[in-house]
Structures are given as structure tokens and as C-alpha cells.
Amino acid sequence: MTTAQATRVHFEVSNADLMPALRRLSGIVDHAQVIQILSFVKCELRNDCLLVLASNSEIEMHVRLPVSTVEQQQKTFTLPCKKLLDICRTLPGSATLSIEQNGNWTTIKVGKTQFKLAALDAQGFPQLDEFSAEAEFSLSETEFLWLLRRTAFAMAQQDVRFYLNGMLLVLAPQRIETAATDGHRLACNSVHYPEDLPERKCIIPKKTIQELCKHLQDRDSIIRIRLGQQHIAFLGESLELYSNLIEGEYPDYHKLLPSAFNYTATLPLSTLQDSLQRLITLANEKYYGASLDFADSSLTLRANNINHEEAHDELVIDYEGKAITIGLNISYVQELLQVISTELVTIGIVDSEKSISFNEVGSNNQSRFIVMPLTL
């Protein structure tokens, strides 16, 4: 253990403020303790404000708390995140914690209850370097969250093509676009921006997107995004998040988006969702495949598994085109349909081997969703 400087800090903080902050920060903290200092949070006392930082070497989150400073001989120190959160959970929300750090030890007092925790030197805590922004823009949390939620589901998970393990952010004159693909499905969404932005592209890591989706709220509060060469910052009313960017060239996903269809089927969103939920019970658990047979005014869905069990469902649809059968991963389609916001959805098909498009009917949303077909 690194020897902390023999200096003293003493302050009081409400559990009603501390516990929600630690819950938020715990999503960033490295609980595996590969690097011991990353299981701690770094704290900086600034008058009657405590700045708390959590990091996993790639993402860094800042939270500010009101505190009452009793004694301060140093500005920075560390606290063990998980242990402190576990302590806070055992205390009433109205409790006030008296936290005192002296040398290698942190003492926490609440009434007649006392805890003594080991401390680490704050100088060993890694922080992302300050960076100069090449582009900066602001959106409401509602609008930015709309972009993230409707795109994030298509991100890859631990793909060897590391650039797919994140979301592409594209800045263009009067347009902001997000895109994600794992090679099996693709989502891209864009919003109008009232000003000309410098043309920039960057890939934001999946973990960063997940934390943003977790903590942003559907409200009009503004979030400011600063984009640098290797880093990005998200600065909001209740959120301050810094992240590395993924290096690499994102594939030209526009080539995957069909411009015209030979077959189109329209049906209620809820009808399709309910049918897929029934079929997935007996679908093969390896790839959740289902065959979709399109014909005049009907869609027949079939799924089976290695035990030769089968599920069959028939839906009434509005269909244009000749009879055709395609194979799809039910799970991929279900995740896609969860972000559709209209009552009707149109399925666009070029042929049984090309990507299948799912479009919102009667919507002004600038969105495209596709799923690659399966060979069953």
C-alpha cells in the first residue's frame, strides 16, 4: 500500500447526497481491483464542495457534493468506493457522516457508530489529461438520449473488430448522426442542428454509451459535448463524464442501406412484437432463428429447436410483392422493435439474401434500422 501523506482532512456530508453519488460512480469504478487505486474514488475539497472522481483508466466521471468542512490540511485524498457505498446503505438517508482522513487511515463516524478504512495516496490516482476541443456542441438531454437509445442496441460486444465495440458519432453541417452495427444489424439516427458544425467522426466506447444512457434523463437540461482528437467530454447539469475514443476507421454503413425494395409489408408494431415473443419460446437458443413467409395479406412465422419442437403463427398484413421467405434472428428484431415509436411498422425487402429494413410509418424521424437475414 502506498503511504499517504501525513496530513489531515475532516468534513461532514449527508448520506442523502453521498449514497446516490457513490451509486452513480460505482458503475465506473474497477471492482475487479486489477489496479488497486481504481477501486477508490479521488476526492477534492473545494470550500463547501466535494468533487468526487471515479475512473477505470478509460472513462472518468465527476460528481459534486455539498459538504461542511471541519478541518483541511490537504485538498485531495481517496476513499474506497464499494466499502463506503456498503456503509451508506446500512445508514438512514437522514444520517450525517463525519469523515476524517489522517495519514493511511480514514475514520467515518455516524452517531456512536465508527468505521476505520485504509486509504491510498491520491497522487497515484490516474486522471485523463486535459484536452483541447476540436468541436463543441450542445443538445438537450432528451434529444441526445433519443439518439443514444435508438442506436446503442446495435453495438457489438467484445468483437475482434474493436471499432465496432462502440457508437459512431458524426458531425456535419446542421446535422448530428449516430450509427452502430455488430455486423448482423445496423441502426443509424440523426437530428437537425441549427448551426454549422465542423465535419468530424469519432467512435465512442460501448461502456461510455451505457453510462450515458443510465444517467441522462428525458428533460430539457442542456448537455455540452466537447470533442477532441482522442477524448470526448459530456458536461451536464448532473453529469460530468470524460472518455477515451476508440481508434480505427468505421465501416461505410451507408452502403448497407437499401434505397428501394421489391417487397413491402406493413403491420401493427404490437402485433409483430407479440408474435415474436410467442415464437422465441421454442426457437433455437443458439441463434433464435425464425422463418417469415410473406404472401398476399398474410405473414406466417415459424420457429423450431434441436428437440424438433415448433411454433407457428399467422398474421394479417398489408403486403405488396410476390411470395417470399426470409430467415431472421428473433432476438435482433425484438431489440430493434423496442425503439420503434410508431403504431405501424413497414418491413422492406430487396430479396432473401439482402438486409431487411424496418421503418416507422408516418414518422418524421431520420432513422434507419436493418437486420441481416439468416440461412435456416
C-alpha positions in Angstrom: 0.0 0.0 0.0 1.3 3.4 -0.9 2.0 5.6 2.2 -0.3 8.5 2.3 1.0 11.9 3.3 0.6 12.5 7.0 -1.9 15.3 6.5 -5.4 15.6 7.9 -8.8 16.4 6.4 -12.1 16.3 8.2 -15.6 17.1 6.8 -19.3 16.2 7.1 -21.6 15.1 4.4 -25.3 14.0 4.3 -26.0 10.4 3.4 -28.8 11.7 1.2 -26.1 13.3 -1.0 -23.3 10.8 -0.7 -25.1 7.5 -1.4 -26.7 8.5 -4.7 -23.3 9.9 -5.8 -21.5 6.6 -4.9 -24.1 4.6 -6.7 -23.5 6.6 -9.9 -19.8 6.4 -9.6 -19.7 2.7 -8.8 -20.6 1.9 -12.5 -17.2 3.4 -13.4 -15.1 2.0 -10.6 -12.9 -1.0 -11.3 -14.3 -3.5 -8.8 -12.1 -6.3 -10.1 -9.2 -4.3 -8.5 -6.7 -5.1 -11.2 -5.2 -1.8 -10.3 -5.9 -1.2 -6.6 -6.2 2.6 -6.7 -9.1 2.3 -9.3 -11.3 0.7 -6.6 -11.1 4.0 -4.8 -12.6 7.4 -5.7 -10.5 10.5 -5.7 -11.9 13.4 -3.7 -11.0 17.1 -3.8 -12.3 19.6 -1.2 -13.2 22.9 -2.7 -14.6 25.2 0.1 -18.0 23.7 0.8 -18.0 21.4 -2.2 -16.5 17.9 -2.5 -15.5 16.9 -6.1 -15.5 13.1 -6.3 -13.9 11.3 -9.3 -14.1 7.7 -10.4 -12.0 6.2 -13.2 -11.3 2.9 -14.9 -8.4 4.4 -16.9 -10.7 4.8 -20.0 -13.7 6.6 -18.6 -13.8 9.2 -15.8 -16.9 10.5 -14.0 -17.1 13.6 -11.8 -19.8 14.3 -9.2 -20.0 17.3 -6.9 -21.5 17.2 -3.3 -22.2 19.8 -0.7 -20.2 19.3 2.5 -19.3 21.1 5.7 -15.6 21.3 6.1 -14.3 21.0 9.7 -10.6 20.8 9.0 -8.5 20.8 5.9 -4.7 20.4 5.6 -4.8 18.9 2.1 -7.1 19.2 -0.9 -7.0 15.7 -2.4 -7.5 12.2 -0.8 -9.1 8.9 -1.7 -12.0 6.8 -0.4 -12.8 3.2 -1.1 -15.9 3.3 -3.3 -17.6 -0.1 -2.7 -16.9 -0.2 1.1 -18.1 3.3 1.6 -21.2 2.6 -0.5 -21.9 -0.5 1.5 -21.7 1.5 4.7 -24.0 4.2 3.3 -26.6 1.5 2.5 -26.8 0.5 6.2 -27.5 4.0 7.3 -30.7 6.1 7.1 -30.9 8.7 4.4 -31.1 11.4 7.0 -27.7 10.4 8.6 -24.7 12.7 8.5 -21.3 11.1 8.1 -18.3 12.7 9.7 -15.3 11.6 7.6 -11.8 12.2 8.8 -8.6 11.1 7.0 -5.3 11.1 8.7 -2.3 9.6 7.1 -3.1 6.0 5.9 -6.5 5.8 7.5 -10.0 7.1 7.1 -12.4 7.2 10.0 -16.1 7.5 9.5 -18.4 8.4 12.4 -22.2 8.3 12.4 -23.5 8.9 15.9 -21.9 6.2 18.1 -21.1 4.1 15.1 -17.5 4.2 13.8 -15.7 2.7 10.8 -11.9 2.7 10.1 -10.9 2.2 6.5 -7.5 2.0 4.8 -6.5 4.9 2.5 -4.3 5.3 -0.6 -2.2 8.2 -1.7 -4.3 10.4 -4.1 -1.2 11.1 -6.2 -1.3 7.6 -7.6 -4.9 8.1 -9.0 -4.9 8.3 -12.8 -6.8 11.1 -14.5 -7.5 11.8 -18.1 -5.3 14.6 -19.4 -6.8 18.0 -20.3 -7.5 18.1 -24.0 -8.3 20.9 -26.5 -11.7 20.6 -28.1 -11.8 20.5 -31.9 -15.6 20.6 -31.9 -18.2 21.6 -29.3 -21.9 21.5 -29.4 -24.9 21.3 -27.1 -28.2 19.3 -27.1 -31.0 18.8 -24.6 -30.7 15.6 -22.6 -33.9 14.4 -24.2 -32.6 14.8 -27.7 -29.2 13.3 -27.0 -30.7 10.4 -25.1 -33.1 9.8 -28.1 -30.1 9.4 -30.4 -28.3 7.1 -28.0 -31.2 4.8 -27.1 -32.2 4.3 -30.7 -28.7 3.4 -31.8 -27.0 1.7 -28.8 -28.7 -1.7 -29.2 -26.8 -2.5 -32.4 -23.3 -2.0 -30.9 -21.0 -5.1 -30.9 -20.0 -6.9 -27.8 -16.3 -7.7 -27.5 -15.8 -8.1 -31.2 -12.3 -8.6 -32.6 -13.1 -5.7 -34.9 -12.6 -3.3 -32.0 -14.0 -0.3 -33.8 -17.5 -2.0 -33.7 -17.5 -2.1 -29.9 -18.9 1.4 -29.7 -21.0 4.0 -31.4 -20.1 6.3 -34.3 -20.8 10.0 -33.8 -20.9 12.1 -37.0 -20.9 15.8 -37.0 -21.8 17.6 -40.3 -23.2 21.0 -41.2 -26.6 21.3 -39.4 -26.7 17.6 -38.6 -25.7 15.2 -35.9 -25.8 11.5 -36.6 -25.2 8.3 -34.6 -24.7 4.8 -36.0 -23.9 1.4 -34.7 -23.5 -2.1 -36.1 -22.3 -5.5 -35.0 -22.3 -6.9 -38.5 -25.7 -8.5 -38.0 -27.9 -5.4 -37.6 -27.5 -1.7 -38.0 -29.1 1.4 -36.6 -28.5 5.0 -37.6 -30.3 8.1 -36.4 -29.8 11.8 -37.0 -31.1 15.1 -35.7 -31.1 18.6 -37.2 -28.7 21.1 -35.6 -29.3 24.8 -36.0 -25.7 25.7 -36.6 -22.9 24.5 -39.0 -20.6 22.1 -37.2 -17.1 21.1 -38.3 -17.2 17.8 -40.1 -15.9 15.2 -37.6 -16.3 11.5 -36.9 -15.4 9.6 -33.7 -16.2 6.2 -32.1 -17.4 6.4 -28.5 -16.8 3.2 -26.4 -19.8 1.0 -25.5 -19.2 1.4 -21.8 -19.3 5.2 -22.2 -22.6 5.0 -24.1 -24.1 2.6 -21.4 -23.2 5.1 -18.6 -24.7 8.0 -20.5 -28.0 6.0 -21.1 -28.1 5.1 -17.5 -27.6 8.7 -16.1 -29.1 11.1 -18.7 -32.8 11.9 -18.2 -35.7 12.9 -20.5 -35.6 16.6 -19.7 -34.8 19.9 -21.3 -31.5 20.4 -19.4 -28.6 21.0 -21.7 -25.6 18.7 -22.1 -22.5 20.1 -23.7 -20.3 17.8 -25.7 -16.6 18.6 -26.3 -14.8 16.5 -28.9 -11.0 16.3 -29.0 -8.6 14.2 -31.0 -8.5 11.3 -28.6 -11.0 12.2 -25.9 -14.6 13.4 -25.5 -16.4 15.1 -22.6 -20.1 15.2 -21.7 -20.9 18.1 -19.4 -24.4 18.4 -18.0 -26.3 19.7 -15.0 -26.0 16.4 -13.1 -23.3 14.6 -15.2 -19.7 15.2 -16.0 -18.2 12.3 -18.0 -14.9 12.1 -19.8 -13.9 9.2 -22.1 -11.2 8.0 -24.4 -12.2 7.4 -28.0 -11.8 4.2 -30.0 -9.2 4.5 -32.7 -9.9 3.0 -36.1 -11.9 3.5 -39.3 -15.6 2.8 -39.0 -17.1 0.9 -42.0 -19.1 2.8 -44.6 -22.5 1.7 -43.3 -24.4 3.8 -45.9 -23.6 1.1 -48.4 -25.7 -1.4 -46.4 -28.8 0.8 -46.5 -31.1 -0.3 -49.4 -32.6 2.6 -51.4 -35.6 0.6 -52.9 -37.5 -2.5 -52.1 -39.1 -5.3 -54.1 -41.4 -6.4 -51.3 -43.0 -4.3 -48.5 -45.2 -5.4 -45.6 -47.0 -3.1 -43.2 -48.5 -4.3 -39.9 -49.1 -3.0 -36.3 -45.9 -2.9 -34.2 -47.5 -4.6 -31.2 -48.9 -7.4 -33.3 -45.4 -8.3 -34.6 -43.8 -7.9 -31.1 -46.4 -10.3 -29.6 -45.9 -12.9 -32.3 -42.1 -12.8 -32.0 -42.4 -13.2 -28.2 -44.6 -16.3 -28.6 -42.1 -17.8 -31.1 -38.9 -17.2 -29.2 -40.0 -19.7 -26.6 -39.4 -22.6 -29.0 -36.6 -21.0 -31.1 -33.1 -22.5 -31.3 -31.3 -20.9 -28.3 -28.1 -20.6 -30.3 -29.3 -18.1 -32.9 -33.0 -17.7 -32.3 -33.9 -18.2 -35.9 -37.3 -17.9 -37.4 -38.6 -18.1 -41.0 -41.0 -15.4 -42.2 -43.2 -16.4 -45.1 -44.7 -13.3 -46.9 -47.7 -13.8 -49.2 -50.9 -12.0 -50.1 -52.2 -10.3 -47.0 -50.5 -12.8 -44.6 -47.3 -13.3 -42.8 -46.5 -16.8 -41.4 -43.8 -17.1 -38.8 -42.2 -20.4 -37.9 -39.5 -21.4 -35.3 -38.1 -24.7 -34.1 -35.3 -26.0 -32.0 -32.9 -29.0 -31.8 -35.6 -31.0 -30.0 -37.9 -30.7 -33.1 -40.3 -28.6 -31.2 -42.1 -26.0 -33.3 -44.0 -22.7 -33.1 -46.2 -21.3 -35.8 -48.1 -18.0 -36.1 -50.0 -16.3 -38.9 -50.6 -12.6 -39.1 -52.7 -10.4 -41.3 -50.6 -7.7 -43.1 -50.7 -5.2 -45.9 -48.4 -6.7 -48.4 -47.0 -5.7 -51.8 -44.9 -8.2 -53.9 -44.7 -11.8 -54.7 -44.4 -14.6 -52.1 -41.0 -14.7 -50.4 -39.4 -16.4 -47.4 -36.7 -14.9 -45.3 -34.9 -16.0 -42.1 -34.3 -13.6 -39.2 -32.8 -13.7 -35.7 -35.9 -13.1 -33.4 -33.8 -11.5 -30.7 -32.2 -9.0 -33.0 -35.7 -8.0 -34.4 -37.1 -7.7 -30.9 -34.4 -5.3 -29.7 -34.9 -3.2 -32.9 -38.7 -3.0 -32.4 -38.3 -1.7 -28.9 -37.0 1.6 -30.2 -39.7 2.0 -32.9 -42.1 4.8 -31.8 -45.0 4.4 -34.3 -48.0 2.2 -34.1 -47.3 0.7 -37.6 -44.0 -0.7 -38.9 -43.1 -1.4 -42.6 -40.7 -4.2 -43.4 -38.8 -3.6 -46.6 -37.2 -6.5 -48.5 -35.0 -6.5 -51.6 -34.5 -10.3 -51.7 -34.0 -13.1 -49.2 -30.2 -12.6 -49.1 -30.1 -8.8 -48.7 -30.5 -6.7 -45.5 -34.1 -6.4 -44.2 -35.3 -2.8 -43.4 -37.7 -1.9 -40.6 -39.2 1.6 -41.0 -41.5 3.7 -38.9 -44.8 4.6 -40.6 -45.9 8.2 -40.6 -42.8 9.4 -38.7 -40.5 12.3 -39.4 -37.7 10.6 -37.5 -34.5 10.5 -39.5 -33.8 6.8 -38.7 -32.9 3.6 -40.5 -32.8 0.1 -39.0 -31.8 -3.1 -40.8 -31.2 -6.7 -39.9 -29.2 -9.2 -42.0 -31.1 -12.4 -42.9 -30.3 -15.9 -41.6 -29.8 -19.0 -43.7 -32.1 -21.5 -41.9 
